[in-house]
């Protein structure tokens, strides 16, 4: 059960071949960002909670850490064996207690915070925290492989910072996530989302972002013009972000909101491809003054570009420092495989590929 969840994030190489072929050139370097939140969210389904409270989880208590390591190994092996592309693997995480976001949206992350603090979820949280501690320590022993978690900060700001710091380099950035907020990152240089969905997994970019989001809503609507991906951060406060306890405005689903945007672009009232004044955007959608104030605050809470300005230099330095930790320790890695992770060995040979 646990391994099925983790392995669902290992997209088949045949699908990756089809999806990434136009994004890479042989010899490039890629940063692969993996959302720990997207993986662990599946551990709070009723079946997993029941399993963890039955005592059965004790027999697999050490399974999670090597399975997580092997997600990184899966992608490192793919990019090096298929494309001769070296990778930096970065798992990023959040504690959901995002102080700066809550400042503008008091209910921000309420559902997530209630979930992780529920008494009935205590066993699964203990299992997760135990394995994340091991995972963090092991990641320090692997070159160009890191687990970064900033407390009181939205997790997506970690890749946002790293991409910003590397904007002058010809790096490819691929983000493996199911977090809707992370789709804002598509507008950064050489950045793509790998949306994991079994055999329907797909690379999301500036051109197909709305098409893929509409598929998630199971809505058949294709704009007659290519609406700029820059609008995504302005759309999210209006349509809502369920994973952050933001319900959106009544009647404002993504499809009908995009239809209004499309019409205004065609009528010359909205410039496509450029960020617009937030008040103007809300006026176009017909929101009143009270709705505008609420929407503006939600925008400040969910916008990565706005929230990034609130990160202090110490937090940015912490991200940089955690990326650069490398403590060679092959002896302990071999010991773990031979004595602790015998059922789920770490793919150590994959993790060494393309590492200089």
N, C-alpha and C positions, 0 to 999 in steps of 0.2 A: 504493500500500500504506500509506504513512505518512498520507496525507491521508484515506484511508478510516477509519483508526483515530480520528483527530481528529474527523472529521465525524460519527462515530457518537454523539458527545456533544452534537450539535446536535439536540435533540428537535424533531420536526415541530411547527409552530405549531398544526396541527389537533388534535394530541394534547394540547398544552399548554392549548388552549382548554377541552378537556373536563376536564382535571385541576386547573387552578388557578382556575376561575371562581368557586368558592365561598370561596376563600381571600383574594381581593382585593376592595377597594373602589376605585372610581375616585379617583385623586388621592393614594392611599397612597404610601408610599416602601418600597422593598424592598432588603434586602441579599441579594445572590446570591453564595454561597460555592461555589467550584469546587475539588474535590480534585485537585491535580496528581498525587498518588500514584495515584489511580484511573485517570487518563489514561495515565501513563507505564508502568504495570504491563504494558500490552499490548505494550510495546516489547521485552519479554524473552521472547517466544515464539520457538520454534526457527526459524520462517520469517523473522522480522525479524532475528534474530541472523545467520542465513546471508546475508541480503540485505546487512547492514551489513559483513560480512566479505568480501563479493565485490567490493567497491569501487564498486558501483552507487550507494551512498548519497552519494558525492561529488557527483553531478550534482544532487542536491536538498538540498545541505548547509544552505542558508538557508531551507528550507521551514517548519520547525517553528514558529519564533517567530510569523510572521504567522498561521498556522493557529490557534495558541493565542489570539492576540489576537482572532481572529474568533469564537471560542467566546463570549467576553465580548460582542462586538458582536451576536451572534445573540440573546442573551438580553436585552441592553439594548434592542434594536429591538423585540423581542416585547412586553416589558412596557410600553414607552412607546406604541407604535403601537396596541396592543390595549386597554390599560387606563389610559393616561395616568399610568402609574406610573414615577417616577424610580428609578434603581437605583444602588447602589454595588456594583461588581463586585470580588470578593476571591478571588484564587487563593491557596490555602494549601498548604504543603508541609512535608516532614520529611526529615531525612537518615538516618533509621532508627537512628541511634546514640543512642537515648533513654535517657540515663543514669539518670534517676529511675525509669523502668520496669524497667530491668535490675536495679536494686537489689533489687527484690522478686521478679523472675523472670529468672534468669540467662540462660535460653535465648531471651528476648524478642527478636524480630526476627532471629534467627539466619539464617533462610532468605533474608530480604531482603538482609542484609549480605553473605552469601556470594554472592548473585546479582550485586550491583553491583561486587564485587571480583574476580569471575572474569576470568581473562585473556582468555577468548574473548568476553567482553562489553565489552572495552576500547573498541572502535570505536563501539559504540552509546552508551556512556557519554560518550565524547568528543563525539559528535554532540549528545546531550541537553544536556550542560553548556554547550557553545558556544551553543546556541539559548536556553537558560534565561538566560544572561548578557545576550543581546540582548533577550529578552522582558522581563527586569527593567528594563532601561534604557528601553525603549519604554513600559512601563507607567507610568513616572514622568512621561511627556509627556501622559498621558491623565487627565483629571479624573475623580475617583471611580472609579479603576481601580487595583488594587494587586496585587502579588505578594509574599506574606509567607512567609518560611521561617525558622523558629527551629531552630538546630542543637541536637542533644541533647535534643529535646523532641518529644513526640507531636504531629503536625500538627493533630489535631482540637481541641487546646487553643486554637488561634488563633480559630476561630469561637466556641468556648466563652467565651473572654474577651470578645470583641466583643459577643456577645449579652448576657452578664452586665452589661457596662458600659452597655448600652442598654435595660435591662429596664423603665425608666420611660417609654420612648417607644413610640408605636404603630407600630412597625416590623414588617414581615413578613420573616422569615428563611427563605430557601430554600437548601438545601444539596445540591449535585449531587455525589454520591459513590457509590462501591460498597464503601467501607470499612465493615465490620460494626461497628467501634467507634463510628463516627460516628452510629449509630442511637440512641445514648444522648442525643444532642442534641435528639431529638424531645420530650423532657420539659421543655425550656426554653420560655419564653414565645413564642408566635406562630412556632414553628419547625417546618419540614416538610423531609422528604427528597425530592428528585426522584431516583428510582431509574431510571437510564438503561438501557433495554433495547429499543432500536429501536421498533417499533410497539407494544410492550407496556410502554413506559415509564409509570411511575405515581408519583403523589404518595403518600408514606407518612406517616401521622400516628399519633397515639396510638391511634386506633380500629382501624387495619388493619395495625399493625406485625407482629404474629405471623402473620397471614394471608400477608403478602408474604414473610416469612422462611421460612415453611413451603413456599411455592411454590419458593423457591430450592433447598430440600432435596428437592423433588419428592415431598412427602408430602401425602396428602389427610387432613386432620384439622381440624376446626373446633370450637374450644371452645364449650360450650353457654352459657358466661358470658363477658363481656368482661373478660379478664384484664388487669390494670393494666400499662401500658407501663413503670411505675416498676420492674418486676421485671427489665427487660432487663439492667441492669448486674450483677445477681446471677446471672442465667442464663448469661452469657457465659463465666465461668471454668469452669462445669460442662460446657457443651456444646462449648467450644473456640472459638478464633479462629485459623483456619489462616494468615491473612495475618500473624500475629504469632508464629508457631511455637508456639502453644498448642493442644495436641491435645485437651484436654478429658478427661473420665473415661469409661472403657469402659462402653458400653451407655447412655450419657446423651446421646441425640440430643434435638434440640429438641422433637419431637413427644411422646416419652414423658415427658420432663421436664415439659412443660406439662400433660400429663394428671395427673401427680402433684400439681402445684400446684393445678390445678382441683379435684381431689378434696379436698385439704386446705382450700381455701377453702369448699367446700360443707359440709365437716364442721365448720367453725367454728374450725379450727386455724391459719388464716392469714387476716390481714385484707387484703382486696383494696383496692388503691388507696392503700396506705401503704407506705413503705419499712419493712422489718422488720430486726430484728437478724440479722446475718449468720450467727451460730452457730445461731440458731433455724431459719433457712432451710435450712441444711445438715443439721440434725437431722431436719427434715421429709423431706428427700430421702434420708435413711439413710446419710449419709457418716460414716465413722469419724473418730477424732481426728486421725490422720495426714492423712487426706484433707481434713479441715477446715483444718488448718494450711496445706497446700499451696493449697487453694482460696482461703483468706483472703489469702495472698500474691499469688496471681494477680489477685484482685479489686483489691488495692491497685495492681497494675501496670496494669490496664486501665481502672479507673474514672476518668473525666474529672473528676468532682467531687473525688476524692481527690488526683489528680495536679495539679489546678489549685491546690490549697493549697500545693504544692511549688514553684510558679513564684515567682520573686522579683520585686521591683518593677522591676528593670531590664528583665527579660524582658517584663513587661506594658507598660512604657513603649516598648520597642522595637516591639511590635505597634502601639501607638497612633501612634508616629512614622511607621512604614512605611505606615500607612493614609493619612496626611495629606500624603505627598509629592506635589507637583504642580508640574512645571516646564514651563510652556507652551512648546511647540516645534513649531509646525505646519510650519515650514520643513523640519526634518529628517524629520518624518513623511511629507511629500509627496515628499521626495527618496528615501526608502526605497521608497515605492510605485513611483516612476518608474524607479528604477535598480537596486534590489536585489530587490524582491519583485514584479517584473512578472508572474510566473506566478501568484502567490498574493497579490494586493493586500489590504492591510488595509481593512476597511470603515469608513473614517474618518467618513463621514456618519452611520452608525449610532451610532458611539461618542460623537457630540456630542448625541444625542437626550436630552432631559429633564435635561440638565446645567445647573445654575444657576451 
